[in-house]
Amino acid sequence: MFTEAQLYAPVVTRADGDVVVELGADHPGVGDPAYRARRNAIAALALDWRPGEPVPAAPYTAEEHEVWRVVSAELERKHERLACAAAREGRARLALPVDHIPQLTDVTAALAPLTGFTYLPAAGLVPLREFYGSLADRCFWSTQYIRHHSVPLYTPEPDVVHEVIGHAITLAEPSYAALYVAAGRAARRVESAEALELVSKVFWFSLEFGVVREGGEPRAYGAGLLSSYGEIEEFAHADLRPLDVARMGTQTYDITHYQPVLFAAESWQQVHDVVGGFFDTVDDDLAERLLREASTAAR
């Protein structure tokens, strides 16, 4: 499994059938029994769900809805200054609630008429080939839990804020949605683990942590930046490198820190030409050639 696996707290089903989310010792909610019980219950709902069934509703508390309200308001202000035009357009089109956490069925109801995407429940980590491949069918696997109330502007793992305020607002904009679908088709086209990892890393440095210049200023277009209260203020100070899919596909990253190296497009059209063009054409042979060229250039 690639680096992305470290983003999620492990979800295990014990011999007695109990579902347990194993939070790390430094997780803000590790010492809160009520929060941990809800995390376990929400994970169990996703594990019990089967395709074709209604997506289960997560049992949020008033305290958790307040977390959403605080984070949503703060991110909306930051998006006005620091998000790219397409992301702001997607947010306006989707019109998410600001006073409560939307259920995934509500997200789908708003999103499907715009770009055809639907949300599916995930307990935690979804295998990469399944996660990316589902994008080709305009399906997005999403966690349902929300971060701990003690630190509403921080989470050590992707929660419903990331999945919805980060990804759903971009999936609501057609040119964004086309990139996700192309990424899904690429994941299904390639066969080797190395080629799939290349696809996943290009996705990471574009649709998760991509930057685009607009009006001469760097703007965030990746969902990881759009959903991070802290990193969206800091990304402009990263080492912003030109788009290069071979280098994007081999660049290492540490998920526990703000990304020191990001890749900036000169325009939204360049994102589609370079990143979208890669997703549209990559196969195992191209992936092998790009990885070989990147390895040679690094020597």
C-alpha positions in Angstrom: 0.0 0.0 0.0 1.2 3.5 -0.8 1.8 6.5 1.4 -1.9 7.4 1.4 -2.7 4.5 3.6 -1.1 6.3 6.5 -3.8 9.0 6.3 -6.4 6.7 7.8 -6.8 5.3 11.3 -7.1 1.5 10.9 -10.6 0.0 11.1 -10.7 -3.5 12.5 -13.5 -5.9 13.1 -12.9 -7.9 16.3 -13.8 -11.6 16.8 -17.0 -10.6 18.7 -18.1 -8.5 15.7 -17.3 -5.1 17.2 -15.9 -2.5 14.8 -13.1 -0.5 16.2 -11.3 2.6 14.8 -7.8 2.5 16.1 -6.9 6.1 16.8 -3.2 7.0 17.3 -1.9 8.0 20.6 -1.6 11.7 19.5 -5.1 11.9 17.9 -7.2 14.7 19.5 -10.1 12.3 20.2 -8.2 9.3 21.6 -9.1 10.1 25.2 -12.8 10.9 24.5 -14.9 7.7 24.9 -18.0 9.3 23.5 -16.2 10.4 20.3 -14.5 7.0 19.9 -17.9 5.3 20.3 -19.4 7.5 17.5 -16.3 6.8 15.3 -16.8 3.1 15.7 -20.5 3.3 15.0 -20.0 5.4 11.9 -17.3 3.0 10.6 -19.7 0.1 11.3 -22.4 1.7 9.2 -20.1 2.0 6.2 -18.8 -1.6 6.6 -22.4 -2.9 6.7 -23.4 -1.0 3.6 -23.8 -2.8 0.3 -24.0 -1.3 -3.2 -27.6 -0.6 -4.2 -28.6 0.1 -0.6 -29.4 3.6 0.7 -26.3 5.3 2.1 -26.7 5.2 5.9 -27.0 8.4 7.8 -24.2 9.2 10.3 -25.3 10.1 13.9 -23.8 13.5 14.4 -24.1 15.5 17.6 -24.9 19.2 18.1 -21.2 19.6 19.1 -20.1 18.1 15.8 -22.5 20.2 13.8 -20.9 23.2 15.5 -17.4 22.0 14.3 -18.8 22.0 10.8 -20.2 25.5 11.2 -16.9 26.9 12.5 -14.7 25.2 9.8 -17.1 25.9 7.0 -17.2 29.6 7.8 -13.4 29.9 8.1 -12.7 28.0 4.9 -15.3 30.1 2.9 -13.4 33.2 3.8 -10.1 31.7 2.8 -11.5 30.4 -0.4 -12.5 33.9 -1.5 -8.9 35.0 -1.2 -6.9 31.9 -2.0 -8.9 29.4 -4.0 -8.9 29.2 -7.8 -11.8 30.5 -9.8 -13.1 27.0 -10.7 -13.2 25.9 -7.0 -15.1 29.1 -6.1 -17.5 28.4 -8.9 -18.0 24.8 -7.7 -18.7 25.9 -4.2 -21.3 28.4 -5.4 -22.9 25.8 -7.6 -23.1 23.2 -4.8 -24.3 25.5 -2.1 -23.4 23.4 0.9 -25.2 24.0 4.2 -23.1 26.0 6.6 -25.0 25.3 9.8 -24.9 21.5 9.9 -22.9 18.5 8.4 -24.7 17.3 5.3 -25.4 13.6 5.1 -23.8 11.9 2.0 -27.2 11.5 0.5 -27.6 15.2 0.7 -24.3 15.8 -1.0 -25.3 13.4 -3.8 -28.7 15.0 -4.2 -26.9 18.4 -4.8 -24.0 17.1 -6.8 -25.5 14.5 -9.1 -27.6 17.0 -11.1 -24.5 19.2 -11.7 -21.9 16.6 -12.8 -23.4 13.2 -12.2 -21.2 12.3 -9.2 -22.5 10.3 -6.3 -21.0 9.8 -2.9 -20.4 6.3 -1.3 -19.7 5.6 2.3 -16.2 4.5 3.3 -15.2 3.3 6.8 -11.6 4.4 6.2 -9.0 3.5 3.6 -10.3 2.3 0.3 -7.8 0.3 -1.8 -6.3 2.7 -4.4 -7.4 0.8 -7.5 -11.0 0.7 -6.2 -11.0 4.3 -5.0 -9.5 5.8 -8.2 -11.3 3.3 -10.5 -14.7 4.3 -9.1 -14.1 7.9 -10.2 -14.5 6.6 -13.8 -18.1 5.8 -12.9 -18.5 9.2 -11.2 -18.5 7.6 -7.7 -16.6 9.1 -4.8 -15.8 7.1 -1.7 -16.1 9.3 1.3 -15.6 9.0 5.0 -18.4 10.3 7.2 -16.8 11.1 10.6 -15.8 14.6 11.5 -12.7 15.8 13.5 -12.7 16.1 17.2 -14.4 19.3 18.6 -11.4 20.2 20.7 -9.4 21.3 17.6 -12.0 22.2 15.0 -9.5 23.7 12.6 -7.2 20.6 12.6 -7.5 17.0 11.7 -4.7 14.3 11.4 -6.8 12.4 8.9 -9.3 13.1 6.0 -12.7 13.6 7.5 -16.1 14.7 6.1 -14.8 18.3 6.0 -12.0 17.2 3.6 -14.3 14.9 1.6 -17.1 17.5 1.1 -15.7 21.0 1.5 -12.5 19.8 -0.3 -13.6 17.4 -2.9 -17.4 17.9 -3.4 -17.1 21.6 -4.3 -14.6 20.7 -7.0 -16.7 17.8 -8.2 -19.5 20.2 -8.7 -17.6 22.1 -11.4 -17.7 20.3 -14.8 -14.0 20.9 -15.8 -12.9 19.6 -12.4 -15.2 16.6 -12.7 -13.7 15.7 -16.0 -10.2 15.5 -14.4 -11.5 13.1 -11.8 -13.1 10.9 -14.4 -9.9 10.9 -16.4 -8.0 9.9 -13.3 -10.4 7.0 -12.7 -10.0 5.8 -16.3 -6.2 6.0 -16.0 -6.3 3.9 -12.8 -8.3 1.2 -14.6 -6.1 1.3 -17.7 -2.8 0.7 -16.0 -2.0 -2.7 -14.7 1.3 -2.6 -12.8 1.6 -1.4 -9.2 4.3 1.1 -10.3 2.0 2.6 -12.9 -0.8 2.9 -10.4 1.4 4.6 -7.9 2.5 7.0 -10.6 -1.2 7.8 -11.3 -1.9 8.2 -7.6 1.0 10.6 -7.1 0.1 12.8 -10.0 -3.4 12.9 -8.5 -1.9 13.8 -5.1 0.1 16.7 -6.5 -2.8 18.0 -8.7 -6.3 17.2 -7.4 -5.2 17.0 -3.8 -2.4 19.6 -3.6 -2.4 21.4 -6.9 -1.7 25.1 -7.4 -2.6 27.3 -10.4 -1.5 30.8 -11.1 -4.4 33.3 -11.7 -3.8 37.0 -12.2 -0.2 36.4 -11.5 -0.9 34.9 -8.0 -0.8 31.3 -6.9 -4.2 29.9 -6.1 -5.2 26.5 -4.6 -7.1 24.0 -6.6 -6.3 20.7 -4.8 -8.9 19.5 -2.3 -6.2 18.9 0.4 -5.3 22.6 0.3 -8.9 23.8 0.0 -9.9 21.8 3.1 -6.9 22.8 5.3 -7.4 25.9 7.4 -3.6 26.1 8.0 -2.0 24.9 4.7 -4.2 27.0 2.4 -2.4 30.0 4.0 1.0 28.5 3.6 1.1 26.8 0.2 2.3 30.0 -1.6 5.5 29.7 0.4 6.3 26.2 -0.8 8.8 25.4 -3.5 6.4 25.8 -6.4 7.7 23.9 -9.4 6.5 23.8 -13.0 4.1 21.0 -14.0 6.0 17.9 -14.8 4.1 14.6 -14.5 7.3 12.5 -14.3 8.5 14.6 -11.3 5.1 14.8 -9.8 4.9 11.0 -10.0 8.2 10.4 -8.2 8.2 13.3 -5.7 8.2 12.1 -2.1 6.0 13.7 0.5 5.3 13.5 4.2 1.6 13.6 5.1 2.3 14.8 8.6 3.6 18.2 7.5 2.7 21.0 5.1 4.0 20.0 1.7 7.3 21.8 1.0 7.2 21.0 -2.7 4.2 21.6 -4.8 3.6 21.9 -8.6 2.0 25.1 -10.0 0.3 25.4 -13.4 0.4 28.6 -15.3 -3.3 28.4 -16.1 -6.3 26.2 -15.6 -6.0 25.2 -19.2 -2.5 24.0 -18.5 -3.8 21.8 -15.7 -6.1 20.1 -18.3 -3.4 20.0 -21.0 -0.7 18.5 -18.7 -2.5 16.6 -15.9 -5.6 15.8 -17.9 -3.5 14.8 -20.9 -1.5 12.4 -18.7 -4.6 10.8 -17.3 -6.0 10.4 -20.8 -3.0 8.7 -22.2 -1.0 6.9 -19.5 -0.6 3.2 -19.8 2.0 0.8 -18.4 4.5 1.6 -21.2 4.3 5.4 -20.8 4.5 5.0 -17.0 7.6 2.9 -17.3 9.2 5.5 -19.6 8.3 8.4 -17.4 9.7 6.7 -14.3 12.9 5.8 -16.1 13.3 9.4 -17.3 12.7 10.8 -13.9 15.2 8.3 -12.4 17.8 9.3 -14.9 17.3 13.0 -14.4 17.7 12.6 -10.6 21.2 11.1 -10.9 
